[in-house]
Amino acid sequence: MEKSELDGIDQMKGAIPLQQYEQANAGTDKFKTEDVTHILLGLYGEVGSIMAASKKYCREKEAYPGYKYAVEEEFGDALWYFAALCRRLDIQLADVFESAVDQTDKIIAANDQENAPICQIVTLSRVNDINDILLELGRVTAQLLNINIKDKKSKTEEILIDFARVYLDAIQPTGLAFASIVKTNLKKTSGRFSELEIDKLPKFDDNFPAEEQLPGRFEIHITQRKSGQSYLQWNGVFIGAPLSDNIREPDGYRFHDVFHLAHAAILHWSPTFRALIKHKRKSNPVVDEAQDSGRAIVIEEGLSAWLYSYAKDVDYFAGHKSLSFDVLKTIQKFVNGYEVEQCPLNLWERAILQGYEVFRQVRENNGGIIIGDRESRTIKYQLLEQ
């Protein structure tokens, strides 16, 4: 899906054509075209997640503040799998939903759109008990598991329409807008699975003076002294404080500044690195306060520490070509509200995998030269001269 198309959808107000969602959905579908089983299992799992999130809300009420966000995401993921299933069955998603709402009451109304004087308002059935509709959603999802691709198309369509109808009914008591579910899912899946276009990725300091920008290309020397502490040098000048692992069993975290350097080069974001080289954007007090100061630095440091604890259990991502979607979604929550949230998940994936590739070399050699290039959004390793 082209970024311009995604931006267009993200800026739309009100209705979003399901044909447009269906087309965008196809661009993020990396499963084999003949693979129906994994699509069905994925859909079944997402419906289960909808039930789990709803159960937490019913039990904990205000104590579960992330309810709407969680349920919106799960409804979106379920829609993604449902669209993928329809595509494999050669049935249009929009046609399925149109048939589903044909079974409900409608009101003919005057439209506020210039080129569409008449519209239909669908009145869904009133849901008195969310538990009842969720059980019904589980039942119709189970029916989908019985789909045989060799069945007559009409028989298959009936099951799909039944699911679409109950799916819409299940959204009603959540207070969520279907358009919001669609937009959120498009943004998420496109950010994870679409090809990166370097020239269209976000930049955060191009409009600031050169002395407030992250350097376009940088070489940072990391050395370790007999004390076991690591030191950083930039242009021959020591920056920051010497670091140790700060843990009972040494694990190499003294070299974790590599991750900040990866963030700076690949994401064009690192409040920690900005502070180290004194390139904070002080010409704009709002940006300096909200994006470059204490809390943003704590967010980046906390994210790095959390991810490091995860990485230790998977050999610091050695041999990994991708990251768990759950890890990437957690990162997205970490940086919510900060400029870097504009970066797509696959750019985060690049920053983390390249960062850890360099980190493993630094750890093995107790130091090295870190070369960051913001134009190519890369970070590389070079041995220190002996």
C-alpha positions as CSV (number, residue, x, y, z in Angstrom):
1,M,0.0,0.0,0.0
2,E,1.4,3.4,-1.0
3,K,2.0,5.8,1.9
4,S,0.0,8.5,0.0
5,E,-3.0,6.1,0.0
6,L,-2.7,5.5,3.7
7,D,-2.4,9.2,4.4
8,G,-5.6,9.8,2.4
9,I,-7.5,7.2,4.4
10,D,-6.1,8.5,7.7
11,Q,-7.4,12.0,6.9
12,M,-10.8,10.9,5.8
13,K,-13.7,11.9,7.9
14,G,-16.7,9.6,8.4
15,A,-17.3,6.6,6.1
16,I,-14.5,4.6,4.6
17,P,-15.3,2.4,1.6
18,L,-14.8,-1.3,2.4
19,Q,-13.5,-1.7,-1.2
20,Q,-10.7,0.6,-0.4
21,Y,-9.9,-1.3,2.8
22,E,-10.0,-4.6,0.9
23,Q,-7.5,-3.3,-1.6
24,A,-5.2,-2.1,1.0
25,N,-5.6,-5.3,3.0
26,A,-4.3,-7.3,0.1
27,G,-1.0,-5.4,0.0
28,T,-0.2,-6.5,3.6
29,D,-1.2,-10.1,3.2
30,K,2.0,-12.2,3.2
31,F,0.3,-15.6,3.5
32,K,0.3,-17.9,0.5
33,T,-2.8,-17.5,-1.7
34,E,-3.8,-21.1,-1.2
35,D,-3.3,-20.9,2.6
36,V,-6.8,-21.0,4.1
37,T,-6.0,-22.9,7.3
38,H,-3.7,-20.3,8.8
39,I,-6.2,-17.6,7.9
40,L,-9.0,-19.4,9.7
41,L,-6.8,-20.1,12.7
42,G,-5.8,-16.4,12.8
43,L,-9.4,-15.3,12.7
44,Y,-10.5,-17.7,15.4
45,G,-7.6,-16.5,17.6
46,E,-8.5,-12.8,17.1
47,V,-12.2,-13.4,18.0
48,G,-10.9,-15.1,21.1
49,S,-8.9,-12.0,21.9
50,I,-12.0,-9.8,21.5
51,M,-13.7,-12.0,24.0
52,A,-10.8,-11.8,26.5
53,A,-10.5,-8.0,26.3
54,S,-14.3,-7.7,26.7
55,K,-14.3,-10.0,29.7
56,K,-11.6,-7.9,31.4
57,Y,-13.6,-4.8,30.8
58,C,-16.8,-6.4,32.3
59,R,-14.9,-7.6,35.3
60,E,-12.6,-4.6,36.0
61,K,-14.5,-1.6,34.5
62,E,-12.6,1.6,35.1
63,A,-9.6,-0.4,36.3
64,Y,-9.0,-1.6,32.7
65,P,-8.4,1.8,31.0
66,G,-6.9,0.3,27.9
67,Y,-10.2,-1.6,27.1
68,K,-11.3,0.4,24.1
69,Y,-7.8,0.5,22.5
70,A,-7.4,-3.2,23.0
71,V,-10.8,-4.1,21.7
72,E,-10.5,-1.8,18.7
73,E,-7.2,-3.5,17.8
74,E,-8.7,-7.0,18.1
75,F,-11.7,-6.1,16.1
76,G,-9.4,-4.7,13.4
77,D,-7.2,-7.8,13.4
78,A,-10.3,-10.0,13.1
79,L,-11.5,-7.9,10.1
80,W,-8.0,-8.3,8.5
81,Y,-8.2,-12.1,8.7
82,F,-11.9,-12.1,7.5
83,A,-10.9,-9.9,4.5
84,A,-8.0,-12.3,3.7
85,L,-10.5,-15.3,4.0
86,C,-13.0,-13.7,1.6
87,R,-10.2,-13.0,-0.9
88,R,-9.1,-16.7,-0.9
89,L,-12.7,-17.7,-1.5
90,D,-13.0,-15.2,-4.3
91,I,-15.8,-13.3,-2.6
92,Q,-15.8,-9.5,-2.2
93,L,-15.6,-8.3,1.4
94,A,-17.9,-5.3,0.7
95,D,-20.5,-7.6,-0.9
96,V,-20.5,-9.7,2.3
97,F,-21.1,-6.8,4.5
98,E,-23.7,-5.3,2.2
99,S,-25.6,-8.6,2.3
100,A,-25.3,-8.6,6.1
101,V,-26.8,-5.2,6.6
102,D,-29.6,-6.1,4.0
103,Q,-30.9,-8.3,6.8
104,T,-31.3,-5.3,9.1
105,D,-33.7,-2.4,9.2
106,K,-32.8,0.7,7.2
107,I,-33.9,4.3,7.1
108,I,-33.7,6.4,3.9
109,A,-32.3,9.8,4.8
110,A,-31.1,13.0,3.1
111,N,-27.3,13.0,2.8
112,D,-25.0,15.9,3.5
113,Q,-22.7,14.9,0.6
114,E,-23.0,17.1,-2.6
115,N,-22.9,14.2,-5.0
116,A,-25.0,11.7,-3.0
117,P,-28.4,13.2,-2.1
118,I,-29.7,10.0,-0.5
119,C,-28.2,7.6,2.0
120,Q,-29.3,4.5,3.9
121,I,-28.9,4.4,7.7
122,V,-28.6,0.9,9.0
123,T,-30.2,0.3,12.4
124,L,-28.5,-2.7,14.0
125,S,-30.3,-4.9,16.5
126,R,-30.2,-3.7,20.1
127,V,-27.8,-5.7,22.1
128,N,-28.9,-6.0,25.7
129,D,-26.1,-8.3,27.0
130,I,-22.6,-8.1,25.6
131,N,-21.9,-11.7,26.8
132,D,-24.7,-13.0,24.6
133,I,-23.4,-11.4,21.5
134,L,-19.9,-12.5,22.2
135,L,-21.0,-16.0,22.6
136,E,-22.9,-15.7,19.3
137,L,-19.7,-14.3,17.7
138,G,-17.8,-17.3,18.9
139,R,-20.5,-19.6,17.4
140,V,-20.5,-18.1,14.0
141,T,-16.7,-18.1,14.0
142,A,-16.7,-21.8,14.7
143,Q,-18.9,-22.2,11.7
144,L,-16.2,-20.6,9.5
145,L,-13.8,-23.4,10.6
146,N,-16.1,-25.8,8.7
147,I,-15.7,-24.0,5.4
148,N,-14.7,-26.2,2.5
149,I,-13.2,-24.3,-0.4
150,K,-14.8,-26.8,-2.7
151,D,-18.3,-26.1,-1.4
152,K,-20.8,-24.2,-3.5
153,K,-20.2,-20.5,-3.4
154,S,-23.7,-19.8,-2.2
155,K,-23.3,-22.0,0.8
156,T,-20.0,-20.4,1.7
157,E,-21.4,-16.9,1.3
158,E,-24.2,-17.7,3.8
159,I,-21.7,-18.5,6.5
160,L,-19.6,-15.4,5.7
161,I,-22.7,-13.1,5.8
162,D,-23.7,-14.6,9.1
163,F,-20.3,-13.8,10.6
164,A,-20.3,-10.2,9.2
165,R,-23.8,-9.6,10.7
166,V,-22.8,-10.8,14.2
167,Y,-19.4,-9.0,14.0
168,L,-21.2,-5.7,13.4
169,D,-23.6,-6.4,16.3
170,A,-20.6,-7.1,18.5
171,I,-19.1,-3.8,17.8
172,Q,-22.2,-1.9,18.9
173,P,-22.0,-2.2,22.7
174,T,-18.3,-1.3,22.7
175,G,-19.0,2.3,21.7
176,L,-16.4,2.0,18.9
177,A,-16.8,3.5,15.4
178,F,-16.3,0.9,12.6
179,A,-14.4,3.5,10.6
180,S,-12.0,4.0,13.5
181,I,-11.4,0.2,13.6
182,V,-10.7,0.1,9.9
183,K,-8.3,3.1,10.0
184,T,-6.4,1.8,13.0
185,N,-6.0,-1.6,11.4
186,L,-4.8,-0.1,8.1
187,K,-2.2,2.1,9.8
188,K,-1.0,-0.8,11.9
189,T,-0.7,-3.4,9.2
190,S,0.7,-1.0,6.6
191,G,3.3,0.1,9.1
192,R,4.3,-3.5,9.7
193,F,4.2,-5.2,6.3
194,S,4.5,-2.5,3.6
195,E,7.9,-1.9,1.9
196,L,9.9,0.9,3.4
197,E,10.2,4.0,1.2
198,I,13.2,5.9,2.6
199,D,12.3,9.2,1.0
200,K,8.8,9.1,2.6
201,L,9.8,8.3,6.1
202,P,9.3,10.9,8.9
203,K,12.1,13.4,9.7
204,F,12.0,15.4,12.9
205,D,14.7,18.1,12.8
206,D,15.2,19.2,9.2
207,N,13.7,22.6,10.0
208,F,16.0,23.3,12.9
209,P,19.5,24.9,12.9
210,A,22.4,22.6,12.1
211,E,23.6,22.7,15.7
212,E,20.2,21.4,16.9
213,Q,20.0,18.5,14.4
214,L,21.2,15.0,14.9
215,P,24.4,14.6,12.8
216,G,23.8,13.3,9.3
217,R,26.7,10.9,9.6
218,F,28.6,10.1,12.8
219,E,31.3,7.9,14.1
220,I,31.3,7.0,17.8
221,H,34.2,5.2,19.4
222,I,33.3,2.8,22.3
223,T,36.2,1.7,24.4
224,Q,36.5,-0.4,27.6
225,R,39.1,0.3,30.3
226,K,40.5,-2.0,32.9
227,S,37.8,-0.9,35.3
228,G,35.3,-2.7,33.0
229,Q,33.5,0.6,32.3
230,S,32.7,1.7,28.7
231,Y,33.5,5.1,27.3
232,L,32.0,7.0,24.4
233,Q,34.0,9.4,22.2
234,W,32.7,11.7,19.4
235,N,35.1,13.7,17.3
236,G,37.8,12.9,19.9
237,V,35.8,14.2,22.8
238,F,34.4,12.0,25.6
239,I,30.6,12.3,25.9
240,G,28.4,11.0,28.6
241,A,29.4,9.1,31.7
242,P,31.4,5.9,31.8
243,L,29.0,2.9,32.1
244,S,29.1,-0.5,33.8
245,D,26.5,-3.3,33.6
246,N,24.8,-2.3,36.9
247,I,23.7,-5.9,37.5
248,R,25.0,-8.8,39.6
249,E,26.0,-11.0,36.6
250,P,27.6,-8.9,33.9
251,D,25.7,-9.1,30.6
252,G,27.1,-6.4,28.4
253,Y,24.5,-3.7,29.1
254,R,27.4,-1.2,29.5
255,F,27.4,-1.0,25.7
256,H,23.7,-0.3,25.4
257,D,24.4,3.2,24.0
258,V,24.6,1.4,20.7
259,F,20.8,1.2,20.7
260,H,20.5,5.0,21.1
261,L,22.8,5.4,18.1
262,A,20.7,3.0,16.1
263,H,17.6,5.0,17.0
264,A,19.4,8.2,15.9
265,A,20.6,6.9,12.6
266,I,17.6,4.8,11.5
267,L,14.6,6.4,13.3
268,H,16.0,10.0,13.3
269,W,15.1,10.0,16.9
270,S,17.0,9.7,20.2
271,P,16.5,12.2,23.0
272,T,19.3,10.4,24.8
273,F,21.9,10.9,22.1
274,R,20.7,14.5,21.6
275,A,21.4,15.2,25.2
276,L,24.8,13.6,25.1
277,I,26.0,15.7,22.2
278,K,24.0,18.8,23.3
279,H,21.9,19.0,20.2
280,K,18.6,19.6,21.8
281,R,16.1,21.8,19.9
282,K,16.1,24.7,22.2
283,S,15.1,27.2,19.5
284,N,11.6,25.8,20.0
285,P,10.8,25.6,23.7
286,V,7.8,23.4,23.1
287,V,9.8,20.8,21.2
288,D,12.6,21.0,23.6
289,E,10.3,20.4,26.6
290,A,8.1,17.7,25.1
291,Q,10.5,15.8,22.8
292,D,14.0,16.3,24.0
293,S,13.9,16.6,27.7
294,G,13.8,14.4,30.8
295,R,10.6,12.3,30.3
296,A,11.4,11.5,26.6
297,I,14.9,10.4,27.7
298,V,13.4,8.2,30.4
299,I,11.1,6.7,27.8
300,E,13.9,5.8,25.5
301,E,16.1,4.4,28.3
302,G,13.2,2.4,29.7
303,L,12.4,1.0,26.2
304,S,16.0,0.0,25.7
305,A,16.2,-1.7,29.1
306,W,12.9,-3.6,28.6
307,L,13.9,-4.8,25.1
308,Y,17.3,-5.8,26.4
309,S,15.7,-8.1,29.0
310,Y,13.7,-9.7,26.2
311,A,16.7,-9.9,23.9
312,K,18.8,-11.8,26.4
313,D,16.4,-14.8,26.2
314,V,16.6,-14.9,22.4
315,D,20.4,-14.7,22.0
316,Y,20.3,-10.9,21.4
317,F,18.3,-11.5,18.2
318,A,21.2,-13.4,16.5
319,G,20.0,-14.9,13.3
320,H,16.6,-13.2,13.5
321,K,15.2,-11.7,10.3
322,S,12.1,-10.2,11.9
323,L,10.6,-9.4,15.3
324,S,7.5,-10.6,17.1
325,F,4.5,-8.4,16.3
326,D,3.7,-8.3,20.0
327,V,7.1,-6.8,20.7
328,L,6.6,-4.1,18.1
329,K,3.1,-3.3,19.4
330,T,4.5,-2.9,22.9
331,I,7.1,-0.5,21.6
332,Q,4.4,1.4,19.9
333,K,2.6,1.8,23.3
334,F,5.9,2.9,24.9
335,V,6.4,5.8,22.5
336,N,2.7,6.9,22.3
337,G,2.5,10.7,22.4
338,Y,6.1,11.3,21.2
339,E,7.2,12.3,17.6
340,V,8.7,8.9,17.0
341,E,5.3,7.3,17.1
342,Q,5.1,8.4,13.4
343,C,7.7,5.8,12.5
344,P,6.2,2.6,11.0
345,L,6.7,-0.6,12.9
346,N,9.0,-2.1,10.1
347,L,11.3,0.9,10.6
348,W,11.5,0.1,14.3
349,E,12.2,-3.5,13.3
350,R,15.1,-2.3,11.1
351,A,16.5,-0.1,13.9
352,I,16.4,-2.9,16.5
353,L,17.8,-5.7,14.3
354,Q,20.6,-3.5,13.0
355,G,21.3,-2.1,16.4
356,Y,21.6,-5.6,18.0
357,E,23.8,-6.8,15.1
358,V,26.2,-4.0,15.9
359,F,25.8,-4.5,19.7
360,R,26.8,-8.2,19.4
361,Q,30.0,-7.2,17.7
362,V,30.8,-4.5,20.3
363,R,30.1,-6.9,23.1
364,E,32.3,-9.6,21.5
365,N,35.2,-7.1,21.0
366,N,34.7,-5.0,24.1
367,G,34.3,-1.9,22.0
368,G,34.5,-0.6,18.4
369,I,33.6,2.2,16.1
370,I,29.9,2.8,15.5
371,I,29.1,4.4,12.1
372,G,25.6,5.9,11.7
373,D,24.2,7.3,8.5
374,R,20.9,9.1,8.7
375,E,20.5,9.4,4.9
376,S,20.6,5.7,4.3
377,R,19.2,5.0,7.7
378,T,21.9,2.5,8.6
379,I,24.3,1.7,11.4
380,K,27.5,-0.3,11.0
381,Y,30.4,-1.6,13.0
382,Q,34.1,-1.2,12.6
383,L,36.9,-2.6,14.7
384,L,39.1,-0.2,16.7
385,E,42.6,0.2,15.5
386,Q,45.0,-1.8,17.7
